[in-house]
């Protein structure tokens, strides 16, 4: 998921770069159109040519349309930046979630290790209890029979 988010972020940055380049081109086009409009107005003033006045009007309308398009592109650019920011925040959250999952997994492994150690201790205790019980049965049997061997006496002294 993080890889997909990074790839999406890369695509958004590339789109953002393309939008900025398009905006720059539109601004340059606007500048050229304004210069052209200025020249046409000067020509219209000189020769009072009705066709040139109409062309100038069309160029002004085109310029206005391009300015509106430029505004729309700026708004789109802002939206893309906001989307990119949101994705970056989501990515940070995913990293935090992944970190928490790793920490939880580490805790579970530690708990499981502790359980294994506890189980091993219980098995060792049980083994000792069985050995003690066996010794007690042997001692009890010997005491009932009235026969206690040297090794049993040493074992009894140990207790």
DASULHU-V367960 format. One record per residue. N is the residue number from 1. OMEGA is omega as a letter, one per 40 degrees, with the letter a starting at -180 (none if undefined). Layout:
n=N omega=OMEGA
n=N omega=OMEGA
This chain:
n=1 omega=i
n=2 omega=i
n=3 omega=i
n=4 omega=a
n=5 omega=i
n=6 omega=i
n=7 omega=i
n=8 omega=i
n=9 omega=i
n=10 omega=i
n=11 omega=a
n=12 omega=i
n=13 omega=i
n=14 omega=i
n=15 omega=i
n=16 omega=i
n=17 omega=i
n=18 omega=i
n=19 omega=i
n=20 omega=i
n=21 omega=i
n=22 omega=i
n=23 omega=i
n=24 omega=i
n=25 omega=i
n=26 omega=i
n=27 omega=i
n=28 omega=i
n=29 omega=i
n=30 omega=i
n=31 omega=i
n=32 omega=a
n=33 omega=i
n=34 omega=i
n=35 omega=i
n=36 omega=i
n=37 omega=i
n=38 omega=i
n=39 omega=a
n=40 omega=i
n=41 omega=i
n=42 omega=i
n=43 omega=i
n=44 omega=i
n=45 omega=a
n=46 omega=a
n=47 omega=i
n=48 omega=a
n=49 omega=a
n=50 omega=a
n=51 omega=i
n=52 omega=i
n=53 omega=i
n=54 omega=i
n=55 omega=i
n=56 omega=i
n=57 omega=i
n=58 omega=i
n=59 omega=i
n=60 omega=i
n=61 omega=i
n=62 omega=i
n=63 omega=i
n=64 omega=i
n=65 omega=i
n=66 omega=i
n=67 omega=i
n=68 omega=i
n=69 omega=i
n=70 omega=i
n=71 omega=i
n=72 omega=i
n=73 omega=i
n=74 omega=i
n=75 omega=i
n=76 omega=i
n=77 omega=i
n=78 omega=i
n=79 omega=i
n=80 omega=i
n=81 omega=i
n=82 omega=i
n=83 omega=i
n=84 omega=i
n=85 omega=i
n=86 omega=a
n=87 omega=i
n=88 omega=i
n=89 omega=i
n=90 omega=i
n=91 omega=i
n=92 omega=i
n=93 omega=a
n=94 omega=i
n=95 omega=i
n=96 omega=i
n=97 omega=i
n=98 omega=i
n=99 omega=i
n=100 omega=i
n=101 omega=i
n=102 omega=i
n=103 omega=i
n=104 omega=i
n=105 omega=i
n=106 omega=i
n=107 omega=i
n=108 omega=i
n=109 omega=i
n=110 omega=i
n=111 omega=i
n=112 omega=i
n=113 omega=i
n=114 omega=i
n=115 omega=i
n=116 omega=i
n=117 omega=i
n=118 omega=i
n=119 omega=i
n=120 omega=i
n=121 omega=i
n=122 omega=i
n=123 omega=i
n=124 omega=i
n=125 omega=i
n=126 omega=i
n=127 omega=i
n=128 omega=i
n=129 omega=i
n=130 omega=i
n=131 omega=i
n=132 omega=i
n=133 omega=i
n=134 omega=i
n=135 omega=a
n=136 omega=i
n=137 omega=i
n=138 omega=i
n=139 omega=a
n=140 omega=i
n=141 omega=a
n=142 omega=a
n=143 omega=i
n=144 omega=a
n=145 omega=a
n=146 omega=a
n=147 omega=i
n=148 omega=a
n=149 omega=i
n=150 omega=a
n=151 omega=i
n=152 omega=i
n=153 omega=i
n=154 omega=i
n=155 omega=i
n=156 omega=i
n=157 omega=i
n=158 omega=a
n=159 omega=none
